[in-house]
Amino acid sequence: MICIPIIANNLDDALCDMDEASKVADIIEVRLDYLKNPDLKCILERRTKPIIITNRPVREGGKFEGSEEERLAVLKLAIQLQADYVDIEHDSIQNIRRDTVHRVPTKIIVSYHNFRETPDNLASIYQKLSQCGADVVKIVSYANTITDNVKIYRLLRQAHGHVISFCMGEYGMTSRILYKRFGSYLTFASLRKGKESAPGQISIQEFLTIYRAQRQDKDTGIYGLIGNPVAHSISPLIHNTLFKEMNLNSIYVPFKVDNISDFIRAFRELDVKGYSVTIPHKESVIHHLDAIDSMAKKIGAVNTIVNKGDQLIGFNTDCKAAIQVLEDLQQTSGMGTKNNHFTGRCVTLLGAGGASRAIAFGLQERGAHVTVVNRNYERAQSLARDVGCLSKKFGDLPEIKTDILINATPAGMFPAVNETPVDKNRLKPNMLVFDTIYNPAETRLLREAKAQGCKIVGGLPMFVNQAAAQFELWTGIKPPLKLIEEIAYKILVGE
Ligand code: NAP
């Protein structure tokens, strides 16, 4: 079930929000502690969906500032008026008379909130709460790291009866989204952005459109994106739409990861079927996998992980994706060779990170003369040594004559859209210019290159190719490129 909390501060707004929330939520929580002079009778009469009445004190992260007697009197009244659920804090439950609780149809939720951390003793907290005679136990903690979600997963696997449990905060999104897969009785989603009742709550719209909340169950296959940052990635929408179109019971979620070693170790327990890997973990993740595909090993960077019988295997789909884009560009610009090789072509590659490594190896293997140019020259030299190509300092760029110029740096990427890695005067007509950045779809570098008469291509086709290759590695199904392109284009260009 998805519960939408109502956090309006006056009755009219609360009733209005309740009506709106009832159209999409399974259950509504009315936070009386936000309301000035709440009219409980009116609220309960207005409901069209089951309702949870909560009157959270400041000590548990709420806004109710009156006396404990006043606060509990409101909760007792909610029970008398037969609210569907009443949430009572674990340290107050003994103060609500047991006979009041047991003689009415209202279900009692006994709750524990920890806004500082996800403690190690969740099991003993659960034991204590489950002895209170409540119908539902609620344990909500704060995630300081992504692995805190695994503590919630363990708790829910061991618990009996109805238990609501997840982590708050940015790192806690995993347990909020995967609530059914983890076994939580319900999860919370905000009515819209700005209406969150706790940190890390995502909107109902995101829940329904990106994560297809209703489709999830205990058998749902988990996939996800390892990176930092991951909040603005378009990959969840793309892969979740593909799972929907292919009718697969799978979900793709973002994992904001600081420590890759801890993450891979802890998340093995969740049996995640596959990962995408992005900045800054593409190189470091290699040391924590069970096997690496030969191309990924050669490149020294992994952007895809497949779980085959509990063995995590690393692949690199960036290389093939970028080469395909350059081959297409050669073809459309009339520079294509018979076998579409790059033999004899001079390529200047800006950047020496994970993407550059993949592209440099792919092009060198296909006969191109690659020159790596990077801000940190030692890094350029190191990549050039590994690949067996040339390297130059960024300052030497005016002297470079090239057939193909590739930007594999974030210079020009959203939000720094006015940046460009190359002065426009260095761009010559007939050069092929490939910018791997896909947000924005057309960077300043590409606009200036087009004005100089260059043939251009942005990062979107590479993104589409590598996402399709990942999906095929995970599922064995070739997804329609057109669909991926349409979704990505819609998000990035808004059309
Ligand atoms: P990375 O491993 O972090 O490497 C970044 C590289 O860019 C480094 O060589 C860095 O130089 C250089 N750099 C960073 N900021 C710069 C600036 N302002 N001016 C000049 N150079 C700068 O990142 P990555 O994974 O290789 O990704 C690099 C780019 O490729 C990103 O824009 C990403 O969006 C794009 N990419 C696109 C796709 C796709 O599917 N279209 C796939 C992968 C990557 P130093 O070594 O001097 O720090």
Residues whose N, C-alpha, C, O or C-beta is under 5 A from the ligand:
A	BS01	NAP	I279 G351 A352 G353 G354 A355 S356 N374 R375 N376 R379 A408 T409 P410 A411 M413 T436 I437 Y438 G459 L460 M462 F463 Q466
